[in-house]
């Protein structure tokens, strides 16, 4: 039987957890680490283990028959909102995105026992999973092709690719995108080259998969597209949370900073900028909620349209929030010693990942997102 937890309860639980585990300390430690230590993932394994296992965050949307909580996509977006709000540097977004892709593959009926085992381990928080996506586009593959039972190519800039136990890749087979589960035993010995990135709260690696075995777990174009759309929604939820976190910290600063003998929060220009930002964040959050609800009820058409719009709106809101945080904090916001630049790096990095705003909106238009206006 599925648990009956509301999204507000999930958010409250995660908020209380992060109140006792300051994520920015982890991010700051990764940013300040010596060059030789930067190959290490930027998160505390104990914190991740508690989040994934004790709180069950890794298995929120995984059906109970695979050891998850069976709460659906809306529950995951609630958890990601809180994680993004605190700039959590662990692999939560990547693990739940990979889990969602495996759930889609099992629902499609073409996946076998390797997926069941991988999904069960992921839901239990016993494995870090990641999803290798087309980094610079909305659709397509990640640079890996299927050659019989083997894979060819290198998955570029895979989030947490250096420490992942499980890897689901969007590969190319006979010219079309498919979902592939890389053999876990062979993945452990794969060549993984850590890549430097501007975002200190995430770790990337190029994973060479030449000659490594992989199982095609989903080849249906509609199902593959649905898995990618869910990944867009989950990414958008993290971005909206990050934008809200930047705004909340900016508002706190507005209440205490004085300039020319006045609290700067009394200046209308700053009030208006923050009000505009709050509206943008709420609009993006509403699109995320609509897309997540569509995914939970199986409305693939609505998910396909609103998921892309949600991601585009979330990318814009997160960049606006990070820019606002830096500017309102004044000179200190531009220094490496201040947390504002950590939000700035995260926002800029994620806004360029898995489709730019222009690409997302162009694809949404191609899918006739304008039909939503007439509904």
C-alpha positions in Angstrom: 0.0 0.0 0.0 1.3 3.5 -0.9 2.0 6.0 1.9 -0.4 8.9 2.1 1.9 11.9 2.4 1.1 15.3 1.0 3.7 17.4 -0.8 3.6 19.9 2.0 4.5 17.2 4.5 7.4 16.0 2.3 8.7 19.6 2.0 8.4 20.1 5.7 10.4 16.9 6.4 13.2 17.8 4.0 13.2 21.4 5.3 13.7 20.1 8.8 16.4 17.8 7.7 18.4 20.4 5.9 18.1 22.8 8.8 20.4 20.3 10.7 22.6 19.7 7.7 23.9 22.9 6.1 24.4 22.0 2.4 26.3 25.2 1.7 29.1 24.0 4.0 29.5 21.0 1.8 29.5 23.2 -1.4 32.0 25.6 0.2 34.3 22.8 1.1 34.3 21.5 -2.5 35.0 25.0 -3.8 37.9 25.5 -1.4 39.4 22.0 -1.8 42.9 21.6 -3.2 43.1 20.7 -6.9 44.0 17.1 -6.1 40.9 16.8 -3.9 38.5 18.1 -6.6 38.2 14.6 -8.1 36.1 13.7 -5.0 32.4 14.2 -5.2 31.2 17.4 -3.5 28.8 15.8 -1.0 29.1 14.0 2.3 28.3 10.3 1.8 26.8 10.1 5.3 24.4 12.9 4.6 23.5 11.3 1.2 22.9 7.9 2.9 20.6 9.4 5.5 18.7 11.4 2.8 18.4 8.4 0.4 17.8 5.6 2.9 16.4 7.0 6.2 14.2 9.6 4.6 13.5 7.5 1.5 14.1 10.3 -0.9 15.7 8.1 -3.5 12.6 6.0 -3.8 9.8 8.5 -3.5 8.3 7.9 -7.0 9.3 4.2 -7.3 6.4 1.8 -7.0 6.2 -0.1 -3.8 6.7 -3.5 -5.5 10.2 -2.3 -6.3 10.9 -1.2 -2.7 9.9 2.5 -3.2 7.3 4.7 -1.5 5.1 4.9 -4.6 4.3 8.6 -4.1 4.6 9.8 -7.7 6.3 12.6 -9.5 4.7 15.4 -7.5 6.3 14.0 -4.4 9.7 14.0 -6.0 9.3 17.6 -7.2 8.5 18.6 -3.6 11.7 17.0 -2.3 13.8 18.5 -5.1 12.4 22.0 -4.4 13.7 21.8 -0.9 17.1 20.3 -2.0 17.5 23.1 -4.6 16.5 25.7 -2.0 19.5 24.6 0.1 21.8 24.1 -2.9 22.2 20.4 -1.9 25.3 19.1 -3.7 24.4 15.4 -3.6 23.1 13.2 -6.4 19.4 13.4 -5.6 18.2 14.9 -8.9 20.3 12.5 -10.9 19.2 9.4 -8.9 15.5 10.1 -9.0 15.7 11.0 -12.7 17.4 7.7 -13.5 14.8 5.9 -11.3 12.0 7.6 -13.1 13.5 6.4 -16.5 13.7 2.9 -15.2 10.1 3.0 -14.0 9.0 4.2 -17.5 11.0 1.3 -19.0 9.3 -1.2 -16.8 5.9 0.2 -17.5 6.7 0.0 -21.3 7.1 -3.8 -20.8 10.4 -4.2 -22.7 12.7 -4.1 -19.6 13.8 -7.2 -17.9 15.3 -8.4 -14.6 18.5 -6.2 -14.7 16.3 -3.1 -14.5 14.3 -4.6 -11.6 17.4 -5.2 -9.6 18.8 -1.8 -10.4 15.6 0.0 -9.6 15.3 -1.9 -6.3 18.8 -0.9 -5.3 18.2 2.7 -6.3 14.9 2.9 -4.3 16.6 1.5 -1.2 19.3 4.1 -1.4 22.0 1.5 -1.9 23.2 2.8 -5.2 23.9 6.2 -6.7 22.3 6.3 -10.1 22.6 8.9 -12.9 21.0 9.6 -16.2 23.3 10.4 -19.1 21.3 12.9 -21.2 21.8 14.8 -24.4 23.7 17.7 -22.8 23.1 20.4 -25.4 19.7 19.6 -26.8 16.2 18.6 -25.8 16.0 15.3 -27.7 18.6 12.9 -29.1 21.4 10.8 -27.6 24.3 11.4 -25.2 27.0 10.4 -27.6 26.7 6.6 -27.1 25.5 4.2 -29.7 24.3 0.6 -29.4 26.3 -2.1 -31.2 24.6 -5.4 -30.5 25.1 -6.2 -26.9 27.9 -3.7 -26.6 28.0 0.1 -26.4 30.2 2.5 -28.3 31.3 6.1 -27.5 31.6 8.3 -24.6 28.9 9.9 -22.5 30.1 13.4 -22.0 29.7 15.5 -18.8 27.6 12.9 -16.9 26.5 14.3 -13.5 28.2 12.2 -10.8 29.5 9.9 -13.5 32.7 9.3 -11.6 30.9 7.9 -8.5 27.7 6.5 -9.9 27.0 2.8 -9.3 24.3 2.7 -12.0 24.1 4.5 -15.3 21.1 4.9 -17.6 22.0 6.4 -20.9 20.0 7.9 -23.7 21.8 6.1 -26.5 21.3 5.9 -30.2 20.3 2.6 -31.9 19.6 2.5 -35.7 19.2 6.3 -35.7 16.7 6.6 -32.9 17.0 7.3 -29.2 16.7 4.4 -26.7 17.2 3.9 -23.0 20.2 1.7 -22.1 21.2 0.4 -18.7 24.9 0.0 -18.5 26.1 -3.3 -17.0 26.8 -2.3 -13.4 29.8 -4.7 -13.1 31.5 -3.3 -16.2 30.6 0.3 -15.3 32.7 -0.1 -12.1 35.8 -0.6 -14.3 34.9 1.9 -17.0 37.2 4.8 -17.8 35.8 7.8 -16.1 37.5 11.2 -16.5 36.5 13.9 -14.1 35.6 17.2 -15.7 35.9 20.6 -14.2 32.7 22.7 -14.1 31.7 26.1 -13.0 29.1 24.6 -10.6 30.8 23.6 -7.3 27.6 21.8 -6.2 27.8 19.1 -8.9 30.5 16.8 -10.2 30.8 15.7 -13.8 32.7 13.0 -15.6 33.2 11.7 -19.1 32.3 8.0 -19.1 33.8 5.9 -21.9 31.6 3.0 -22.7 33.4 1.5 -25.7 33.1 -2.3 -25.6 31.0 -2.3 -22.4 27.8 -4.3 -22.2 24.5 -2.5 -22.0 20.8 -3.6 -22.0 18.4 -1.7 -24.1 15.6 -1.3 -21.6 13.3 0.9 -23.6 13.1 1.4 -27.4 9.6 2.8 -27.8 9.9 6.4 -29.0 6.9 7.5 -27.0 8.2 6.0 -23.7 11.8 7.3 -24.2 10.3 10.8 -24.9 8.2 10.5 -21.7 11.3 9.6 -19.6 13.1 12.7 -21.0 10.0 14.9 -20.3 10.0 13.7 -16.7 13.7 14.5 -16.4 12.9 18.0 -17.6 10.2 18.4 -14.9 12.5 17.1 -12.1 15.3 19.4 -13.2 12.9 22.4 -13.3 11.7 21.6 -9.7 15.3 21.7 -8.5 15.8 25.0 -10.3 12.7 26.6 -8.9 13.8 25.6 -5.4 17.2 27.1 -6.0 15.6 30.4 -7.2 13.4 30.4 -4.1 16.4 29.9 -1.9 18.3 32.8 -3.6 15.2 35.0 -3.2 14.7 34.1 0.5 18.4 34.9 1.3 18.1 38.1 -0.6 15.0 39.2 1.3 16.7 38.5 4.6 19.6 40.7 3.6 17.2 43.5 2.5 15.9 43.6 6.1 19.2 44.3 7.8 21.4 46.1 5.3 21.5 49.9 5.7 22.5 52.4 3.1 22.3 56.2 3.4 20.8 55.8 6.8 17.9 53.5 5.6 17.2 49.8 5.5 17.6 49.0 1.8 14.4 47.0 1.8 12.5 50.3 2.0 13.7 51.3 -1.5 10.9 50.7 -4.0 13.3 49.8 -6.9 14.6 46.8 -4.9 11.1 45.9 -3.7 9.8 45.9 -7.3 12.7 43.7 -8.5 12.1 41.2 -5.8 8.3 41.2 -6.5 9.0 40.6 -10.2 11.2 37.7 -9.2 8.7 36.2 -6.8 6.0 36.3 -9.6 8.4 34.5 -12.0 9.2 31.8 -9.4 5.5 31.2 -8.7 4.8 31.0 -12.4 7.5 28.4 -12.9 6.4 26.5 -9.8 2.9 26.4 -11.2 4.1 24.9 -14.5 6.2 22.3 -12.6 3.1 21.4 -10.6 1.0 21.0 -13.7 3.5 18.9 -15.5 4.1 16.7 -12.5 0.4 16.1 -12.1 0.1 15.3 -15.8 2.9 12.7 -15.4 1.2 11.1 -12.4 -2.1 10.6 -14.2 -0.4 9.4 -17.4 -1.4 12.4 -19.6 1.6 12.2 -21.9 0.5 15.1 -24.2 0.1 17.6 -21.4 3.4 16.4 -19.8 5.2 16.8 -23.1 4.1 20.4 -23.5 4.1 21.7 -19.9 7.3 19.9 -19.0 9.3 21.9 -21.5 7.6 25.2 -20.6 8.2 24.5 -16.9 11.9 23.9 -17.5 12.3 27.1 -19.7 10.5 29.2 -17.0 12.5 27.6 -14.2 15.8 28.3 -16.1 14.9 31.9 -16.6 13.7 32.4 -13.0 16.8 30.8 -11.5 19.2 32.9 -13.5 17.1 36.0 -12.6 17.2 35.0 -8.9 21.0 34.5 -8.9 21.6 37.8 -10.7 19.3 39.6 -8.3 21.1 38.0 -5.3 24.5 39.2 -6.4 23.3 42.7 -7.4 21.3 43.4 -4.2 24.1 42.1 -2.0 26.3 44.8 -3.7 30.1 44.4 -3.8 30.1 41.5 -1.4 27.9 39.5 -3.8 30.7 39.5 -6.4 33.3 38.0 -4.0 34.2 34.3 -3.8 33.8 34.5 0.0 30.0 35.1 -0.3 27.5 32.4 -1.0 25.8 34.4 -3.8 28.3 33.3 -6.3 27.6 29.6 -5.5 23.9 30.2 -6.5 25.1 32.1 -9.6 27.3 29.2 -10.7 24.5 26.7 -10.2 21.9 28.8 -12.0 24.1 29.4 -15.0 25.3 25.9 -15.3 21.8 24.3 -15.1 20.3 26.8 -17.5 22.7 25.6 -20.2 22.1 21.9 -19.4 19.8 19.5 -21.4 18.4 22.3 -23.6 18.7 26.1 -23.4 15.6 28.3 -22.9 15.4 29.0 -26.6 15.6 25.3 -27.5 13.1 24.3 -24.9 10.5 26.8 -26.1 11.1 26.0 -29.7 10.5 22.3 -29.0 7.4 23.1 -26.9 6.1 25.1 -29.9 6.8 22.2 -32.2 4.7 20.1 -29.9 1.8 22.6 -30.2 2.0 24.1 -26.7 -0.2 26.9 -27.9 -3.1 24.4 -27.8 -2.9 24.8 -24.0 -4.3 28.4 -24.4 -7.5 27.1 -26.0 -8.1 24.4 -23.3 
